[in-house]
Amino acid sequence: MQSLSTSCDRHCFNGVCLNGSCVCSKGWVGSQCDHCYGRINHLIDGPLDYSPSSKCTWLIESEKKVGAPLNIRLESFQTECGWDFVYIYDGDGVYGEQLAAFW
């Protein structure tokens, strides 16, 4: 969500403006909520583009228990051919088994 509120000095790209500061949605950090990183249970990206040269890393965990199966659904996915990729791994990082790659 983008906040166009005039109470913030800058736009909040993936969060809301509250009392003059950006409050980031889960999985986003930074003074403008424009950096992607973290441990999350679900991710809903907004309608905006990400910052140039972004490298987003999220560890998606089950809300139920450690090791519980996850269902991942990409409802809409647009990339810049040759530049943007999504990799899905089984494990807690890129050293786990790669399950999928999208470009």
C-alpha positions in Angstrom: 0.0 0.0 0.0 1.2 3.5 -0.7 0.4 6.4 1.5 0.1 9.8 -0.1 -0.5 11.5 3.2 1.1 14.9 3.5 2.0 14.2 7.1 5.0 12.1 6.0 8.1 13.8 4.5 8.4 11.0 1.9 6.1 8.3 0.4 5.6 5.0 2.2 5.9 2.5 -0.6 4.9 -0.7 1.2 3.3 0.6 4.4 1.2 3.4 5.7 2.0 6.9 7.1 1.2 7.2 10.8 2.1 10.3 12.8 4.7 11.5 10.3 6.5 8.1 10.0 6.2 5.1 7.7 4.9 2.0 9.3 6.0 -0.9 7.1 4.0 -3.9 6.1 5.4 -7.3 7.1 8.4 -8.2 5.0 9.4 -4.6 4.3 11.9 -2.3 6.1 13.5 1.1 5.7 12.4 4.7 6.3 10.1 4.5 3.2 9.3 0.8 3.5 11.2 0.3 0.3 13.6 -2.5 1.2 12.4 -6.1 1.2 13.7 -8.6 3.8 12.6 -10.7 6.8 10.7 -13.6 8.2 7.1 -13.7 7.2 4.0 -15.9 7.2 2.5 -14.3 4.1 3.4 -11.6 1.6 1.1 -9.3 -0.3 3.0 -6.9 -2.6 1.6 -3.6 -3.6 0.9 -2.2 -7.0 4.2 -0.3 -7.2 7.6 -1.2 -8.7 10.4 -2.2 -6.3 13.6 0.0 -6.1 16.2 -0.5 -8.9 18.8 -3.3 -8.2 16.6 -4.7 -5.4 17.5 -8.1 -4.0 14.6 -9.3 -1.9 15.0 -12.2 0.5 12.1 -13.6 2.6 12.0 -16.6 4.7 8.4 -17.7 4.6 7.4 -19.7 7.7 4.3 -21.7 8.6 1.9 -20.1 11.1 1.1 -23.6 12.4 4.4 -25.2 13.4 8.0 -25.6 12.3 8.3 -27.9 9.3 4.6 -27.7 8.3 3.9 -27.8 4.6 3.4 -24.4 2.8 1.2 -23.6 -0.2 2.7 -20.8 -2.4 0.4 -19.2 -4.9 1.6 -16.5 -7.3 -1.6 -14.8 -8.5 0.1 -12.2 -10.7 3.7 -12.1 -11.6 5.4 -9.6 -13.9 9.2 -9.5 -14.5 11.6 -7.7 -16.6 12.9 -10.5 -18.9 16.6 -11.4 -18.2 16.7 -9.3 -15.0 14.0 -10.5 -12.6 13.8 -13.9 -11.0 12.0 -15.7 -8.2 13.6 -18.8 -6.6 11.9 -21.0 -4.1 14.0 -23.2 -1.8 13.1 -25.9 0.7 15.0 -25.0 3.8 16.1 -21.9 5.7 18.2 -20.4 2.9 19.6 -20.7 -0.6 21.5 -23.8 0.4 18.3 -25.8 0.6 16.9 -27.8 -2.3 15.7 -25.5 -5.1 12.0 -26.3 -5.8 11.1 -23.7 -8.4 12.5 -20.9 -10.5 10.3 -18.2 -12.2 11.4 -15.6 -14.7 
